[in-house]
């Protein structure tokens, strides 16, 4: 009996070793796949960075990543290579982006609070119309909006890029916050009303402090989308001194002369850095906001 017991324990131990080996093998294969997939995702950024320090004739002519010589001069030359210094374009983009973030967070939270916590006539119909705007491409309303802003005298200024953000024009952010607001207990509103709080007081003192993940998520997405937006600034801005970073990058591609691809890629790398830093610092808010708002 003792021999049988020892034999059973040996078989069990051998089985456990085999299971660990299989699990270790599966983990190695899984990590190798993730590393390969991550490299495929990062490769365009890596290629762009290497192209920013390559000589001009090697960017598209040399298929290898490693350049024959490192041309770091593309960065200072690209920074000062246009009519206006690139610092001006960064300031313009930063100003528009910050104002857009403030406008989207404030206006979208107001609209979301009304849809999620208040009861008024026609709420469901207005909510349906608001959701329908998500299916309308921007190009459909581009011409009517341009005519409206042209008659208002706003063309060639930042107003068409900033003012609509303060009018709850982004249905995505409204819907994101509605999903979050609906998860907050209504007993908080009732208790506040008993204490004499008005709807605005409830919004400002109770709902907003509890909605930091949703507000941060909206702010992050608004920052990223506005910073890299190209078409609206192209339509409404005419003076080079008012250009944003995406419009400035286009100026390196000349139709009637030599294009400066090395300088363009160098400035493209610098233009990506604010988005990467912003995302790395606040990525936990994106995860919490999406998870708690029901988008997962």
C-alpha atoms as an extended CHARMM CRD file, in Angstrom:
* protein
*
       296  EXT
         1         1  UNK       CA              0.0000000000        0.0000000000        0.0000000000  PROA      1               0.0000000000
         2         2  UNK       CA              2.8510000000        2.3580000000        0.7820000000  PROA      2               0.0000000000
         3         3  UNK       CA              4.3830000000        1.6470000000       -2.6370000000  PROA      3               0.0000000000
         4         4  UNK       CA              1.0670000000        2.4260000000       -4.3110000000  PROA      4               0.0000000000
         5         5  UNK       CA              0.8000000000        5.6850000000       -2.3560000000  PROA      5               0.0000000000
         6         6  UNK       CA              4.3350000000        6.7170000000       -3.3520000000  PROA      6               0.0000000000
         7         7  UNK       CA              3.6220000000        5.8010000000       -6.9630000000  PROA      7               0.0000000000
         8         8  UNK       CA              0.4270000000        7.9270000000       -6.9320000000  PROA      8               0.0000000000
         9         9  UNK       CA              2.2800000000       10.8920000000       -5.4420000000  PROA      9               0.0000000000
        10        10  UNK       CA              5.0040000000       10.5370000000       -8.0940000000  PROA      10              0.0000000000
        11        11  UNK       CA              2.3970000000       10.4980000000      -10.8610000000  PROA      11              0.0000000000
        12        12  UNK       CA              0.6840000000       13.5610000000       -9.3570000000  PROA      12              0.0000000000
        13        13  UNK       CA              3.9950000000       15.3980000000       -9.0840000000  PROA      13              0.0000000000
        14        14  UNK       CA              4.8420000000       14.4940000000      -12.6900000000  PROA      14              0.0000000000
        15        15  UNK       CA              1.3990000000       15.7140000000      -13.7850000000  PROA      15              0.0000000000
        16        16  UNK       CA              1.8940000000       19.0290000000      -11.9710000000  PROA      16              0.0000000000
        17        17  UNK       CA              5.3050000000       19.4790000000      -13.6140000000  PROA      17              0.0000000000
        18        18  UNK       CA              3.7790000000       18.7990000000      -17.0370000000  PROA      18              0.0000000000
        19        19  UNK       CA              0.9860000000       21.2970000000      -16.3680000000  PROA      19              0.0000000000
        20        20  UNK       CA              3.4710000000       23.9700000000      -15.2920000000  PROA      20              0.0000000000
        21        21  UNK       CA              5.5580000000       23.2960000000      -18.3960000000  PROA      21              0.0000000000
        22        22  UNK       CA              2.4880000000       23.6410000000      -20.6320000000  PROA      22              0.0000000000
        23        23  UNK       CA              1.4280000000       26.8520000000      -18.9020000000  PROA      23              0.0000000000
        24        24  UNK       CA              4.9690000000       28.2510000000      -19.1710000000  PROA      24              0.0000000000
        25        25  UNK       CA              5.0810000000       27.3420000000      -22.8440000000  PROA      25              0.0000000000
        26        26  UNK       CA              1.6810000000       28.9720000000      -23.4800000000  PROA      26              0.0000000000
        27        27  UNK       CA              2.7930000000       32.1210000000      -21.6280000000  PROA      27              0.0000000000
        28        28  UNK       CA              5.9830000000       32.3520000000      -23.7210000000  PROA      28              0.0000000000
        29        29  UNK       CA              4.0300000000       31.9460000000      -26.9680000000  PROA      29              0.0000000000
        30        30  UNK       CA              1.4760000000       34.5250000000      -25.8300000000  PROA      30              0.0000000000
        31        31  UNK       CA              4.1700000000       37.0510000000      -24.9120000000  PROA      31              0.0000000000
        32        32  UNK       CA              6.0210000000       36.4890000000      -28.1830000000  PROA      32              0.0000000000
        33        33  UNK       CA              2.7910000000       37.1510000000      -30.0820000000  PROA      33              0.0000000000
        34        34  UNK       CA              2.1250000000       40.3150000000      -28.0820000000  PROA      34              0.0000000000
        35        35  UNK       CA              5.7030000000       41.5510000000      -28.6270000000  PROA      35              0.0000000000
        36        36  UNK       CA              5.4110000000       40.9330000000      -32.3750000000  PROA      36              0.0000000000
        37        37  UNK       CA              2.0130000000       42.6370000000      -32.5580000000  PROA      37              0.0000000000
        38        38  UNK       CA              3.2910000000       45.5720000000      -30.4830000000  PROA      38              0.0000000000
        39        39  UNK       CA              6.2430000000       45.9640000000      -32.8290000000  PROA      39              0.0000000000
        40        40  UNK       CA              3.8760000000       46.0820000000      -35.8230000000  PROA      40              0.0000000000
        41        41  UNK       CA              1.8640000000       48.7970000000      -34.0690000000  PROA      41              0.0000000000
        42        42  UNK       CA              4.9390000000       50.8290000000      -33.0930000000  PROA      42              0.0000000000
        43        43  UNK       CA              6.7580000000       50.3770000000      -36.4140000000  PROA      43              0.0000000000
        44        44  UNK       CA              5.1750000000       53.4310000000      -38.1510000000  PROA      44              0.0000000000
        45        45  UNK       CA              6.3060000000       55.6730000000      -35.2820000000  PROA      45              0.0000000000
        46        46  UNK       CA              9.7510000000       54.0800000000      -35.3290000000  PROA      46              0.0000000000
        47        47  UNK       CA              9.9970000000       54.5740000000      -39.1000000000  PROA      47              0.0000000000
        48        48  UNK       CA              8.9330000000       58.2040000000      -38.7870000000  PROA      48              0.0000000000
        49        49  UNK       CA             11.5010000000       58.8750000000      -36.0590000000  PROA      49              0.0000000000
        50        50  UNK       CA             14.3070000000       57.2520000000      -38.0740000000  PROA      50              0.0000000000
        51        51  UNK       CA             13.2020000000       59.1850000000      -41.1740000000  PROA      51              0.0000000000
        52        52  UNK       CA             13.4550000000       62.4180000000      -39.1850000000  PROA      52              0.0000000000
        53        53  UNK       CA             17.2170000000       61.8710000000      -38.7200000000  PROA      53              0.0000000000
        54        54  UNK       CA             17.9320000000       60.4130000000      -42.1750000000  PROA      54              0.0000000000
        55        55  UNK       CA             19.3990000000       62.2810000000      -45.1440000000  PROA      55              0.0000000000
        56        56  UNK       CA             16.7070000000       63.3720000000      -47.6030000000  PROA      56              0.0000000000
        57        57  UNK       CA             17.6800000000       60.8860000000      -50.3230000000  PROA      57              0.0000000000
        58        58  UNK       CA             17.4760000000       57.8920000000      -47.9600000000  PROA      58              0.0000000000
        59        59  UNK       CA             13.9770000000       58.4140000000      -46.5680000000  PROA      59              0.0000000000
        60        60  UNK       CA             12.1800000000       56.6500000000      -49.4000000000  PROA      60              0.0000000000
        61        61  UNK       CA             15.1640000000       55.2290000000      -51.2670000000  PROA      61              0.0000000000
        62        62  UNK       CA             16.6720000000       53.1960000000      -48.4260000000  PROA      62              0.0000000000
        63        63  UNK       CA             14.4130000000       50.4560000000      -47.0780000000  PROA      63              0.0000000000
        64        64  UNK       CA             16.5660000000       49.7670000000      -44.0030000000  PROA      64              0.0000000000
        65        65  UNK       CA             15.7620000000       51.5510000000      -40.7730000000  PROA      65              0.0000000000
        66        66  UNK       CA             19.3570000000       52.3190000000      -39.8570000000  PROA      66              0.0000000000
        67        67  UNK       CA             20.5160000000       55.5130000000      -41.6050000000  PROA      67              0.0000000000
        68        68  UNK       CA             23.9520000000       55.9050000000      -43.1590000000  PROA      68              0.0000000000
        69        69  UNK       CA             24.4390000000       59.0040000000      -40.9750000000  PROA      69              0.0000000000
        70        70  UNK       CA             22.3830000000       60.7140000000      -38.3120000000  PROA      70              0.0000000000
        71        71  UNK       CA             21.0830000000       64.0800000000      -39.4690000000  PROA      71              0.0000000000
        72        72  UNK       CA             19.9150000000       65.7360000000      -36.2400000000  PROA      72              0.0000000000
        73        73  UNK       CA             19.9370000000       69.0870000000      -38.0060000000  PROA      73              0.0000000000
        74        74  UNK       CA             16.4170000000       68.3300000000      -39.2880000000  PROA      74              0.0000000000
        75        75  UNK       CA             14.9980000000       69.3100000000      -35.8950000000  PROA      75              0.0000000000
        76        76  UNK       CA             16.3770000000       72.8680000000      -35.5460000000  PROA      76              0.0000000000
        77        77  UNK       CA             16.0420000000       73.4700000000      -39.2950000000  PROA      77              0.0000000000
        78        78  UNK       CA             12.4370000000       72.2770000000      -39.2590000000  PROA      78              0.0000000000
        79        79  UNK       CA             11.6560000000       74.3820000000      -36.1660000000  PROA      79              0.0000000000
        80        80  UNK       CA             12.8170000000       77.5380000000      -37.9220000000  PROA      80              0.0000000000
        81        81  UNK       CA             12.4040000000       76.4140000000      -41.5230000000  PROA      81              0.0000000000
        82        82  UNK       CA              9.0340000000       78.0070000000      -42.2410000000  PROA      82              0.0000000000
        83        83  UNK       CA              7.9750000000       81.6320000000      -42.5000000000  PROA      83              0.0000000000
        84        84  UNK       CA              7.0200000000       81.5490000000      -38.8050000000  PROA      84              0.0000000000
        85        85  UNK       CA              8.7740000000       79.6620000000      -36.0250000000  PROA      85              0.0000000000
        86        86  UNK       CA              7.1380000000       76.3840000000      -35.0620000000  PROA      86              0.0000000000
        87        87  UNK       CA              6.7110000000       77.6860000000      -31.5210000000  PROA      87              0.0000000000
        88        88  UNK       CA              3.9440000000       79.9360000000      -32.8720000000  PROA      88              0.0000000000
        89        89  UNK       CA              2.0790000000       76.9550000000      -34.2910000000  PROA      89              0.0000000000
        90        90  UNK       CA              2.4220000000       75.0810000000      -31.0060000000  PROA      90              0.0000000000
        91        91  UNK       CA              1.0230000000       78.0750000000      -29.1140000000  PROA      91              0.0000000000
        92        92  UNK       CA             -1.9200000000       78.3180000000      -31.5290000000  PROA      92              0.0000000000
        93        93  UNK       CA             -2.7300000000       74.6100000000      -31.2330000000  PROA      93              0.0000000000
        94        94  UNK       CA             -2.3770000000       74.7090000000      -27.4560000000  PROA      94              0.0000000000
        95        95  UNK       CA             -4.7220000000       77.6880000000      -27.1470000000  PROA      95              0.0000000000
        96        96  UNK       CA             -7.4070000000       76.1370000000      -29.3770000000  PROA      96              0.0000000000
        97        97  UNK       CA             -7.0670000000       72.7430000000      -27.6970000000  PROA      97              0.0000000000
        98        98  UNK       CA             -7.3060000000       74.0910000000      -24.1340000000  PROA      98              0.0000000000
        99        99  UNK       CA            -10.3600000000       76.1870000000      -24.9930000000  PROA      99              0.0000000000
       100       100  UNK       CA            -11.9800000000       73.2230000000      -26.7530000000  PROA      100             0.0000000000
       101       101  UNK       CA            -11.3800000000       70.9880000000      -23.7330000000  PROA      101             0.0000000000
       102       102  UNK       CA            -12.8980000000       73.5560000000      -21.3600000000  PROA      102             0.0000000000
       103       103  UNK       CA            -15.8740000000       74.1220000000      -23.6450000000  PROA      103             0.0000000000
       104       104  UNK       CA            -16.5860000000       70.4430000000      -24.2420000000  PROA      104             0.0000000000
       105       105  UNK       CA            -16.3530000000       69.4880000000      -20.5650000000  PROA      105             0.0000000000
       106       106  UNK       CA            -18.5750000000       72.3290000000      -19.3480000000  PROA      106             0.0000000000
       107       107  UNK       CA            -21.2470000000       72.2350000000      -22.0580000000  PROA      107             0.0000000000
       108       108  UNK       CA            -21.3770000000       68.4520000000      -22.3910000000  PROA      108             0.0000000000
       109       109  UNK       CA            -21.7040000000       67.9990000000      -18.6210000000  PROA      109             0.0000000000
       110       110  UNK       CA            -24.5710000000       70.5340000000      -18.5140000000  PROA      110             0.0000000000
       111       111  UNK       CA            -26.4470000000       68.7480000000      -21.3070000000  PROA      111             0.0000000000
       112       112  UNK       CA            -25.7250000000       65.3120000000      -19.8670000000  PROA      112             0.0000000000
       113       113  UNK       CA            -26.9690000000       66.3490000000      -16.4260000000  PROA      113             0.0000000000
       114       114  UNK       CA            -30.2210000000       67.5980000000      -17.9570000000  PROA      114             0.0000000000
       115       115  UNK       CA            -30.8120000000       64.3820000000      -19.8930000000  PROA      115             0.0000000000
       116       116  UNK       CA            -29.7490000000       62.0360000000      -17.0930000000  PROA      116             0.0000000000
       117       117  UNK       CA            -31.1410000000       63.6620000000      -13.9190000000  PROA      117             0.0000000000
       118       118  UNK       CA            -33.8870000000       66.1310000000      -14.8410000000  PROA      118             0.0000000000
       119       119  UNK       CA            -37.4020000000       65.4390000000      -16.0790000000  PROA      119             0.0000000000
       120       120  UNK       CA            -38.8260000000       67.7900000000      -18.6970000000  PROA      120             0.0000000000
       121       121  UNK       CA            -41.1960000000       67.6550000000      -21.6530000000  PROA      121             0.0000000000
       122       122  UNK       CA            -39.7000000000       66.1860000000      -24.8120000000  PROA      122             0.0000000000
       123       123  UNK       CA            -36.5940000000       64.8180000000      -23.1180000000  PROA      123             0.0000000000
       124       124  UNK       CA            -36.6600000000       61.4830000000      -24.9410000000  PROA      124             0.0000000000
       125       125  UNK       CA            -37.2640000000       63.1050000000      -28.3220000000  PROA      125             0.0000000000
       126       126  UNK       CA            -34.4270000000       65.5700000000      -27.8180000000  PROA      126             0.0000000000
       127       127  UNK       CA            -32.1640000000       62.7500000000      -26.6660000000  PROA      127             0.0000000000
       128       128  UNK       CA            -32.9920000000       60.7870000000      -29.8280000000  PROA      128             0.0000000000
       129       129  UNK       CA            -32.1870000000       63.8170000000      -32.0000000000  PROA      129             0.0000000000
       130       130  UNK       CA            -28.9340000000       64.2760000000      -30.1120000000  PROA      130             0.0000000000
       131       131  UNK       CA            -27.9480000000       60.6520000000      -30.7350000000  PROA      131             0.0000000000
       132       132  UNK       CA            -28.8300000000       60.9880000000      -34.4260000000  PROA      132             0.0000000000
       133       133  UNK       CA            -26.1720000000       63.6740000000      -34.7880000000  PROA      133             0.0000000000
       134       134  UNK       CA            -23.5660000000       60.9870000000      -34.1060000000  PROA      134             0.0000000000
       135       135  UNK       CA            -24.4320000000       59.4430000000      -37.4730000000  PROA      135             0.0000000000
       136       136  UNK       CA            -24.0960000000       62.6890000000      -39.4480000000  PROA      136             0.0000000000
       137       137  UNK       CA            -20.6280000000       63.1250000000      -41.0210000000  PROA      137             0.0000000000
       138       138  UNK       CA            -18.9290000000       66.4530000000      -40.4450000000  PROA      138             0.0000000000
       139       139  UNK       CA            -18.6930000000       67.0450000000      -44.1940000000  PROA      139             0.0000000000
       140       140  UNK       CA            -22.5010000000       67.1820000000      -44.4600000000  PROA      140             0.0000000000
       141       141  UNK       CA            -22.7640000000       70.2740000000      -42.2570000000  PROA      141             0.0000000000
       142       142  UNK       CA            -19.4880000000       71.8330000000      -43.3550000000  PROA      142             0.0000000000
       143       143  UNK       CA            -20.9100000000       74.1620000000      -46.0260000000  PROA      143             0.0000000000
       144       144  UNK       CA            -23.9080000000       75.4220000000      -43.9620000000  PROA      144             0.0000000000
       145       145  UNK       CA            -21.6070000000       76.0590000000      -41.0140000000  PROA      145             0.0000000000
       146       146  UNK       CA            -19.1050000000       77.9070000000      -43.1920000000  PROA      146             0.0000000000
       147       147  UNK       CA            -21.8380000000       80.1500000000      -44.6240000000  PROA      147             0.0000000000
       148       148  UNK       CA            -23.1080000000       80.8470000000      -41.1020000000  PROA      148             0.0000000000
       149       149  UNK       CA            -19.6620000000       81.7390000000      -39.7640000000  PROA      149             0.0000000000
       150       150  UNK       CA            -18.8530000000       83.7650000000      -42.8940000000  PROA      150             0.0000000000
       151       151  UNK       CA            -21.9520000000       85.9220000000      -42.4160000000  PROA      151             0.0000000000
       152       152  UNK       CA            -21.0620000000       86.3250000000      -38.7430000000  PROA      152             0.0000000000
       153       153  UNK       CA            -17.5840000000       87.5350000000      -39.7200000000  PROA      153             0.0000000000
       154       154  UNK       CA            -15.8220000000       84.7230000000      -37.8820000000  PROA      154             0.0000000000
       155       155  UNK       CA            -13.8360000000       83.2840000000      -40.8020000000  PROA      155             0.0000000000
       156       156  UNK       CA            -10.0560000000       83.6580000000      -40.4370000000  PROA      156             0.0000000000
       157       157  UNK       CA            -10.3590000000       83.6020000000      -36.6570000000  PROA      157             0.0000000000
       158       158  UNK       CA            -10.4160000000       80.9910000000      -33.8960000000  PROA      158             0.0000000000
       159       159  UNK       CA            -14.1010000000       81.5480000000      -33.0910000000  PROA      159             0.0000000000
       160       160  UNK       CA            -15.4840000000       78.8200000000      -35.4300000000  PROA      160             0.0000000000
       161       161  UNK       CA            -13.0890000000       76.3610000000      -33.7870000000  PROA      161             0.0000000000
       162       162  UNK       CA            -13.8600000000       77.3390000000      -30.1740000000  PROA      162             0.0000000000
       163       163  UNK       CA            -17.4090000000       78.6970000000      -29.8140000000  PROA      163             0.0000000000
       164       164  UNK       CA            -19.2220000000       75.4910000000      -30.9710000000  PROA      164             0.0000000000
       165       165  UNK       CA            -17.3880000000       73.5970000000      -28.2240000000  PROA      165             0.0000000000
       166       166  UNK       CA            -19.2080000000       75.7300000000      -25.6180000000  PROA      166             0.0000000000
       167       167  UNK       CA            -22.6110000000       74.9270000000      -27.1800000000  PROA      167             0.0000000000
       168       168  UNK       CA            -22.6660000000       71.1560000000      -26.4640000000  PROA      168             0.0000000000
       169       169  UNK       CA            -21.9960000000       70.2960000000      -30.0750000000  PROA      169             0.0000000000
       170       170  UNK       CA            -20.1550000000       67.0420000000      -29.3530000000  PROA      170             0.0000000000
       171       171  UNK       CA            -22.7940000000       64.3290000000      -28.8940000000  PROA      171             0.0000000000
       172       172  UNK       CA            -20.1950000000       61.6870000000      -28.0510000000  PROA      172             0.0000000000
       173       173  UNK       CA            -19.1130000000       63.4650000000      -24.8620000000  PROA      173             0.0000000000
       174       174  UNK       CA            -22.7270000000       64.0930000000      -23.8560000000  PROA      174             0.0000000000
       175       175  UNK       CA            -23.5560000000       60.4160000000      -24.2440000000  PROA      175             0.0000000000
       176       176  UNK       CA            -20.4060000000       59.4150000000      -22.3480000000  PROA      176             0.0000000000
       177       177  UNK       CA            -21.3810000000       61.5630000000      -19.3710000000  PROA      177             0.0000000000
       178       178  UNK       CA            -25.0430000000       60.5230000000      -19.4960000000  PROA      178             0.0000000000
       179       179  UNK       CA            -24.0220000000       56.9070000000      -19.0660000000  PROA      179             0.0000000000
       180       180  UNK       CA            -21.9480000000       57.8480000000      -16.0400000000  PROA      180             0.0000000000
       181       181  UNK       CA            -24.5090000000       60.1930000000      -14.4500000000  PROA      181             0.0000000000
       182       182  UNK       CA            -27.2110000000       57.5170000000      -14.6620000000  PROA      182             0.0000000000
       183       183  UNK       CA            -25.1670000000       55.2090000000      -12.4440000000  PROA      183             0.0000000000
       184       184  UNK       CA            -25.0890000000       57.6920000000       -9.5690000000  PROA      184             0.0000000000
       185       185  UNK       CA            -27.8150000000       57.0180000000       -6.9700000000  PROA      185             0.0000000000
       186       186  UNK       CA            -30.8460000000       59.2810000000       -7.2990000000  PROA      186             0.0000000000
       187       187  UNK       CA            -31.1330000000       59.3100000000       -3.5280000000  PROA      187             0.0000000000
       188       188  UNK       CA            -28.3070000000       61.8660000000       -3.5780000000  PROA      188             0.0000000000
       189       189  UNK       CA            -30.5000000000       64.2660000000       -5.5730000000  PROA      189             0.0000000000
       190       190  UNK       CA            -33.4980000000       63.6840000000       -3.3140000000  PROA      190             0.0000000000
       191       191  UNK       CA            -31.4790000000       64.2440000000       -0.1450000000  PROA      191             0.0000000000
       192       192  UNK       CA            -30.0020000000       67.4310000000       -1.6030000000  PROA      192             0.0000000000
       193       193  UNK       CA            -33.4450000000       68.7050000000       -2.6260000000  PROA      193             0.0000000000
       194       194  UNK       CA            -34.7100000000       68.1320000000        0.9270000000  PROA      194             0.0000000000
       195       195  UNK       CA            -31.8040000000       70.2590000000        2.1390000000  PROA      195             0.0000000000
       196       196  UNK       CA            -32.9280000000       73.0180000000       -0.2200000000  PROA      196             0.0000000000
       197       197  UNK       CA            -30.4490000000       72.5790000000       -3.0710000000  PROA      197             0.0000000000
       198       198  UNK       CA            -31.4350000000       73.8150000000       -6.5050000000  PROA      198             0.0000000000
       199       199  UNK       CA            -30.7980000000       71.6860000000       -9.6320000000  PROA      199             0.0000000000
       200       200  UNK       CA            -27.6800000000       73.7300000000      -10.4050000000  PROA      200             0.0000000000
       201       201  UNK       CA            -26.4210000000       73.2960000000       -6.8310000000  PROA      201             0.0000000000
       202       202  UNK       CA            -26.9270000000       69.5380000000       -7.1120000000  PROA      202             0.0000000000
       203       203  UNK       CA            -25.0400000000       69.5450000000      -10.4090000000  PROA      203             0.0000000000
       204       204  UNK       CA            -22.1560000000       71.6190000000       -9.0960000000  PROA      204             0.0000000000
       205       205  UNK       CA            -21.7710000000       70.3170000000       -5.5360000000  PROA      205             0.0000000000
       206       206  UNK       CA            -22.7340000000       66.6440000000       -5.8980000000  PROA      206             0.0000000000
       207       207  UNK       CA            -22.6970000000       65.3650000000       -9.4700000000  PROA      207             0.0000000000
       208       208  UNK       CA            -19.5150000000       67.0720000000      -10.6570000000  PROA      208             0.0000000000
       209       209  UNK       CA            -17.2300000000       65.9610000000       -7.7750000000  PROA      209             0.0000000000
       210       210  UNK       CA            -18.4240000000       62.3660000000       -8.2120000000  PROA      210             0.0000000000
       211       211  UNK       CA            -17.9100000000       62.4330000000      -12.0030000000  PROA      211             0.0000000000
       212       212  UNK       CA            -14.1650000000       63.0350000000      -12.1800000000  PROA      212             0.0000000000
       213       213  UNK       CA            -13.4430000000       59.8750000000      -14.2590000000  PROA      213             0.0000000000
       214       214  UNK       CA            -16.0440000000       60.7590000000      -16.9030000000  PROA      214             0.0000000000
       215       215  UNK       CA            -14.9540000000       64.4080000000      -17.0360000000  PROA      215             0.0000000000
       216       216  UNK       CA            -11.2980000000       63.4140000000      -17.3240000000  PROA      216             0.0000000000
       217       217  UNK       CA            -12.0890000000       60.9520000000      -20.1040000000  PROA      217             0.0000000000
       218       218  UNK       CA            -13.9730000000       63.6130000000      -22.0500000000  PROA      218             0.0000000000
       219       219  UNK       CA            -11.1190000000       66.0700000000      -21.5230000000  PROA      219             0.0000000000
       220       220  UNK       CA             -8.5030000000       63.5890000000      -22.7290000000  PROA      220             0.0000000000
       221       221  UNK       CA            -10.3960000000       62.6000000000      -25.8730000000  PROA      221             0.0000000000
       222       222  UNK       CA            -11.1850000000       66.2420000000      -26.5920000000  PROA      222             0.0000000000
       223       223  UNK       CA             -7.5140000000       67.1670000000      -26.2170000000  PROA      223             0.0000000000
       224       224  UNK       CA             -6.3420000000       64.4160000000      -28.5700000000  PROA      224             0.0000000000
       225       225  UNK       CA             -8.9900000000       65.0080000000      -31.2510000000  PROA      225             0.0000000000
       226       226  UNK       CA             -8.5980000000       68.7850000000      -31.2460000000  PROA      226             0.0000000000
       227       227  UNK       CA             -4.8020000000       68.7360000000      -31.2510000000  PROA      227             0.0000000000
       228       228  UNK       CA             -4.6310000000       66.5440000000      -34.3470000000  PROA      228             0.0000000000
       229       229  UNK       CA             -7.6490000000       68.0950000000      -36.1170000000  PROA      229             0.0000000000
       230       230  UNK       CA             -6.8210000000       69.2040000000      -39.6530000000  PROA      230             0.0000000000
       231       231  UNK       CA             -9.9280000000       69.9870000000      -41.7170000000  PROA      231             0.0000000000
       232       232  UNK       CA            -11.6750000000       72.7280000000      -39.6330000000  PROA      232             0.0000000000
       233       233  UNK       CA             -8.4870000000       74.8150000000      -39.2220000000  PROA      233             0.0000000000
       234       234  UNK       CA             -7.8130000000       74.3640000000      -42.9240000000  PROA      234             0.0000000000
       235       235  UNK       CA            -11.2770000000       75.7240000000      -43.7590000000  PROA      235             0.0000000000
       236       236  UNK       CA            -11.4280000000       78.6710000000      -41.3650000000  PROA      236             0.0000000000
       237       237  UNK       CA             -7.8200000000       79.8660000000      -40.9690000000  PROA      237             0.0000000000
       238       238  UNK       CA             -6.1060000000       81.8140000000      -43.7610000000  PROA      238             0.0000000000
       239       239  UNK       CA             -3.1670000000       83.6220000000      -42.1390000000  PROA      239             0.0000000000
       240       240  UNK       CA             -0.0370000000       81.5510000000      -41.6250000000  PROA      240             0.0000000000
       241       241  UNK       CA              0.5790000000       83.1340000000      -38.2140000000  PROA      241             0.0000000000
       242       242  UNK       CA             -2.7430000000       81.6200000000      -37.0480000000  PROA      242             0.0000000000
       243       243  UNK       CA             -2.0340000000       78.0990000000      -38.3380000000  PROA      243             0.0000000000
       244       244  UNK       CA             -2.1440000000       75.0810000000      -36.0450000000  PROA      244             0.0000000000
       245       245  UNK       CA              0.4830000000       72.3270000000      -35.9720000000  PROA      245             0.0000000000
       246       246  UNK       CA             -1.2460000000       70.0230000000      -38.5350000000  PROA      246             0.0000000000
       247       247  UNK       CA             -1.5350000000       72.9110000000      -41.0170000000  PROA      247             0.0000000000
       248       248  UNK       CA              2.1010000000       73.8440000000      -40.4470000000  PROA      248             0.0000000000
       249       249  UNK       CA              3.2310000000       70.2890000000      -41.1870000000  PROA      249             0.0000000000
       250       250  UNK       CA              1.4930000000       70.4620000000      -44.5480000000  PROA      250             0.0000000000
       251       251  UNK       CA              3.6200000000       73.4950000000      -45.4860000000  PROA      251             0.0000000000
       252       252  UNK       CA              6.7420000000       71.2920000000      -45.7170000000  PROA      252             0.0000000000
       253       253  UNK       CA              5.1880000000       69.5930000000      -48.7670000000  PROA      253             0.0000000000
       254       254  UNK       CA              5.6480000000       72.0010000000      -51.6660000000  PROA      254             0.0000000000
       255       255  UNK       CA              3.8860000000       71.5230000000      -54.9900000000  PROA      255             0.0000000000
       256       256  UNK       CA              6.2460000000       73.6680000000      -57.0910000000  PROA      256             0.0000000000
       257       257  UNK       CA              9.5630000000       73.1100000000      -55.2920000000  PROA      257             0.0000000000
       258       258  UNK       CA             11.4750000000       70.5560000000      -53.2370000000  PROA      258             0.0000000000
       259       259  UNK       CA              9.5840000000       69.0290000000      -50.2920000000  PROA      259             0.0000000000
       260       260  UNK       CA             11.4070000000       68.8800000000      -46.9640000000  PROA      260             0.0000000000
       261       261  UNK       CA             10.3980000000       65.4140000000      -45.7770000000  PROA      261             0.0000000000
       262       262  UNK       CA             13.1150000000       65.1140000000      -43.1510000000  PROA      262             0.0000000000
       263       263  UNK       CA             12.0810000000       68.3610000000      -41.4650000000  PROA      263             0.0000000000
       264       264  UNK       CA              8.4070000000       67.4300000000      -41.7390000000  PROA      264             0.0000000000
       265       265  UNK       CA              8.9910000000       64.0900000000      -39.9990000000  PROA      265             0.0000000000
       266       266  UNK       CA             11.0810000000       65.8170000000      -37.3220000000  PROA      266             0.0000000000
       267       267  UNK       CA              8.2800000000       68.2610000000      -36.5560000000  PROA      267             0.0000000000
       268       268  UNK       CA              5.7520000000       65.4070000000      -36.7120000000  PROA      268             0.0000000000
       269       269  UNK       CA              7.6460000000       63.6310000000      -33.9380000000  PROA      269             0.0000000000
       270       270  UNK       CA              7.5930000000       66.7910000000      -31.8190000000  PROA      270             0.0000000000
       271       271  UNK       CA              3.8670000000       67.2730000000      -32.5010000000  PROA      271             0.0000000000
       272       272  UNK       CA              3.1070000000       63.7650000000      -31.2300000000  PROA      272             0.0000000000
       273       273  UNK       CA              4.9330000000       64.2540000000      -27.9250000000  PROA      273             0.0000000000
       274       274  UNK       CA              2.1800000000       66.3380000000      -26.2120000000  PROA      274             0.0000000000
       275       275  UNK       CA             -0.4220000000       63.6810000000      -27.0430000000  PROA      275             0.0000000000
       276       276  UNK       CA              1.7920000000       60.8440000000      -25.8110000000  PROA      276             0.0000000000
       277       277  UNK       CA              2.6380000000       62.6400000000      -22.5730000000  PROA      277             0.0000000000
       278       278  UNK       CA             -0.9900000000       63.6140000000      -22.0030000000  PROA      278             0.0000000000
       279       279  UNK       CA             -2.1350000000       60.0320000000      -22.5840000000  PROA      279             0.0000000000
       280       280  UNK       CA              0.5610000000       58.4430000000      -20.4150000000  PROA      280             0.0000000000
       281       281  UNK       CA             -0.1660000000       60.7610000000      -17.4920000000  PROA      281             0.0000000000
       282       282  UNK       CA             -3.9700000000       60.4440000000      -17.6210000000  PROA      282             0.0000000000
       283       283  UNK       CA             -4.4950000000       56.9600000000      -19.0490000000  PROA      283             0.0000000000
       284       284  UNK       CA             -5.8450000000       55.6420000000      -15.7340000000  PROA      284             0.0000000000
       285       285  UNK       CA             -8.6810000000       58.1750000000      -15.9940000000  PROA      285             0.0000000000
       286       286  UNK       CA             -9.5170000000       56.8900000000      -19.4890000000  PROA      286             0.0000000000
       287       287  UNK       CA             -9.7660000000       53.3190000000      -18.2110000000  PROA      287             0.0000000000
       288       288  UNK       CA            -11.8530000000       54.3170000000      -15.1720000000  PROA      288             0.0000000000
       289       289  UNK       CA            -14.0890000000       56.6390000000      -17.1760000000  PROA      289             0.0000000000
       290       290  UNK       CA            -14.8500000000       54.1270000000      -19.9220000000  PROA      290             0.0000000000
       291       291  UNK       CA            -15.3120000000       51.2610000000      -17.4670000000  PROA      291             0.0000000000
       292       292  UNK       CA            -17.6010000000       53.1980000000      -15.1160000000  PROA      292             0.0000000000
       293       293  UNK       CA            -19.6500000000       54.7950000000      -17.9150000000  PROA      293             0.0000000000
       294       294  UNK       CA            -20.6730000000       51.4720000000      -19.4240000000  PROA      294             0.0000000000
       295       295  UNK       CA            -18.6650000000       51.7060000000      -22.6860000000  PROA      295             0.0000000000
       296       296  UNK       CA            -16.7380000000       48.5320000000      -21.8390000000  PROA      296             0.0000000000
